[in-house]
């Protein structure tokens, strides 16, 4: 069983999200609490994946076509730290 800690930036992001995305985030948290990352991997539409580059060490799950939850797993303490919930930027940089 995992505990979920939300960063200050993620709590601020929650206030700006559409209701449908908030509901999906709550379901995402339920899945994490009960079965961890393995549970997320069983649900293909969440497309849970490890990030690369400057985000190495973090993971991302889809909450919709546009929105992602970015988080990291602290194995020693067995908890999930949600870094941010943000709209995905599809523009090339």
C-alpha positions as CSV (number, residue, x, y, z in Angstrom):
1,X,0.0,0.0,0.0
2,X,1.4,3.4,-1.1
3,X,0.9,6.8,0.4
4,X,0.5,9.8,-1.9
5,X,2.1,13.2,-1.1
6,X,1.2,16.1,-3.3
7,X,3.7,18.9,-3.8
8,X,2.7,22.5,-3.4
9,X,2.8,23.0,-7.2
10,X,0.5,20.0,-7.8
11,X,-2.0,21.3,-5.2
12,X,-2.1,24.6,-7.0
13,X,-2.5,22.8,-10.4
14,X,-5.6,20.9,-9.0
15,X,-7.5,24.2,-8.5
16,X,-7.2,24.9,-12.3
17,X,-8.2,21.5,-13.7
18,X,-11.5,20.6,-15.3
19,X,-13.8,18.5,-13.1
20,X,-13.5,15.4,-15.4
21,X,-9.7,15.5,-15.0
22,X,-10.0,15.9,-11.2
23,X,-12.2,12.8,-11.1
24,X,-9.7,10.8,-13.1
25,X,-6.9,12.0,-10.8
26,X,-8.9,10.7,-7.8
27,X,-9.3,7.3,-9.5
28,X,-5.5,7.3,-10.3
29,X,-4.8,7.9,-6.7
30,X,-7.1,5.0,-5.7
31,X,-5.2,2.7,-8.1
32,X,-1.8,3.8,-6.7
33,X,-2.9,3.3,-3.1
34,X,-4.2,-0.2,-3.7
35,X,-1.8,-1.7,-6.2
36,X,1.0,0.7,-6.9
37,X,2.7,1.1,-10.3
38,X,1.8,-2.4,-11.3
39,X,-1.9,-1.5,-11.1
40,X,-1.3,1.5,-13.4
41,X,0.5,-0.7,-15.9
42,X,-2.6,-2.9,-16.2
43,X,-4.7,0.0,-17.4
44,X,-3.4,0.7,-20.9
45,X,-5.2,4.1,-21.3
46,X,-3.2,5.6,-18.5
47,X,0.0,4.9,-20.5
48,X,2.2,5.0,-17.4
49,X,5.9,5.4,-18.4
50,X,9.3,6.3,-17.0
51,X,10.5,9.7,-18.3
52,X,13.9,10.4,-19.8
53,X,16.4,13.3,-20.1
54,X,16.0,16.1,-17.5
55,X,13.0,14.2,-16.1
56,X,14.9,11.0,-15.4
57,X,13.7,9.4,-12.2
58,X,10.1,10.6,-12.7
59,X,7.1,8.8,-14.2
60,X,4.1,10.1,-16.1
61,X,0.5,8.8,-16.4
62,X,-2.2,10.2,-18.7
63,X,-5.3,11.6,-17.2
64,X,-6.7,12.5,-20.6
65,X,-5.5,13.3,-24.0
66,X,-3.9,16.5,-22.8
67,X,-3.3,16.1,-19.1
68,X,-0.5,14.2,-17.3
69,X,0.4,13.5,-13.7
70,X,4.1,13.6,-13.1
71,X,5.3,11.7,-10.1
72,X,8.2,9.9,-8.5
73,X,8.4,6.8,-6.4
74,X,10.3,6.8,-3.1
75,X,11.0,3.1,-2.6
76,X,12.5,3.3,0.9
77,X,9.6,5.1,2.3
78,X,7.0,3.4,0.0
79,X,5.3,6.5,-1.0
80,X,4.4,8.4,-4.2
81,X,5.2,12.1,-4.6
82,X,3.1,13.9,-7.1
83,X,5.3,16.6,-8.7
84,X,2.7,18.2,-11.0
85,X,-0.5,17.8,-13.0
86,X,-0.2,19.6,-16.2
87,X,-1.4,20.0,-19.7
88,X,1.0,18.2,-22.1
89,X,2.8,20.5,-24.4
90,X,2.9,19.0,-27.9
91,X,5.0,21.9,-29.5
92,X,8.5,21.1,-30.6
93,X,11.2,23.0,-28.8
